[in-house]
Amino acid sequence: MARNLQEVSTVEAQKKVLIIQTSGLKTPERIPAPFFIATTAAAMDMDATVVFTMQGASIVRKGAAERTRIKEGGATIASFLDQAIESGVKLMVCHQALDLVGMEPDDCIEAVQEVVGAAAMLDMALESDIVLTF
């Protein structure tokens, strides 16, 4: 049975973008770009996911994004994080990274949808059209 042309273009049009965030609170100037890209991807109807690993896991610690500014007098990380969440960007954190930064899953903000391991991250990378690391 032939599919509707609109159904075909919709199914084929949605691209997956995976952003692996390794930079954390110690380098706040490196944090906005991944959120800009993920938010833009979501606005372009892409399936956008950010996985926080290594020091990046520190970004999703409850209260940390509200306390950290990109530069003196500048916006907080929370402003960039909130825009991404409101745009539908999926947030995940690496289980091994939580240990690295002294966190437990309960220490993460509510917007983190899943705690994943290396195998899940590799699967997501293989299924993605675009993979970026920061």
N, C-alpha and C positions, 0 to 999 in steps of 0.2 A: 504494500500500500504506500503510495506517495505521501511524503510529509509536506505540510504547508511550508512554503518558502520562508515565511517569517519565522517559523519554529526552527528551521535549519540555521538561519543567520543568527538567531538569539543563542542557540546552543553553541555554535561555533565561535561566536563573538566574545564570550566571556573568557578572559585570560586569567591565569593565576599568577600572582606576584608574591614571592616569599622574600621577606627581608629578615636577615639574621643580624640582630643587634648585639654586638660584643662590647661596645663602648658603654661605660656607665657614668655614675655620678662624679667620678674623679676627672672626667674630661667632658664637662657639660657642653662645650662648644661643638662637640661631635654628635649631639643628640637630636637637634631639630631636623636635619636633612632626612633621616629615615621616616620621620613622622610626616613631613611634607610630601614625600614620595608616596607613602602608603595612603594618605588622605586623598591625594590626587588620583591615585589608581582606583580607589573606591568610588570617587566621583565620576570616573570614566567607566563605571560598571565592571571593574575588574574585581576578582576575588583576592583581596589583599590580606595578608597575614604577617604579623611581626612576631618573631620568636626571640626572646631575650635570653642570651646565654653569656657565659663568662661574667665579666663585670656588668654587662647589660642588665642582668637580673636585678641589680640594685635599683634600677629605675622604677620597678613595679612594687617596691616595698611600700606598704601603707604609709602615707604621709611624706615620703621622700620627694616626690615630684612637686609637691606644694612648697617645700622648703628650699628647693634648688633653683637658682636662676641661671640662665644661659650666660649672662654677663651681668656685671654690676648695674643695677637699675633696670635690667631687661625683664623680659617675660619669664615666668616660671616654666619648668618642664611640664607641669600639669596642664598649662594652656595648650601645648602641642599634643599632649596625650589625650586630652578631652576632645579636641577636634578630630583626632583619628577615631576615637571610640564613637563619637556622634556620626561619623561618616560610615560606620559599619566595618571598620578594620578589626580583624580578629587578633587577639593578643594571647600569646602562649609563652610559657617560661620553661627553660630546660631544668630538669630535675637535678642533674649533677651541678649545675651552676648555683642553685639555691644553697647547696652545701658550701660552695666556694665563697659566697658572700655572707655566710652565717644566717641563712633564712630557712624557714619552713614554709610549706605551701600555704598555711594559714596567715603568713606574714604578707602575702600578695594582695594587691588591690582586687576588688570584686570583678573588675573588667577582664581579668585573666581567665580565659575560658578553659584552659587545660594546662597541665604540667606534663611535659613530654620528655622522652629520652632521645638518645642519639639515633636509634632506629627509626623513630617516628619523624625526626627531622630529616633524615635521609630520604624517607618515603615522600615527604612533602617536597623536597628539592627535586626529586625525580618527576613528580607530577606537575611541577610549576613550569610556566612558560618563561618566567624571569626570576632569577635568584640574585639578590643583592646582599652584600655584607657591609656592615659599618662597625 
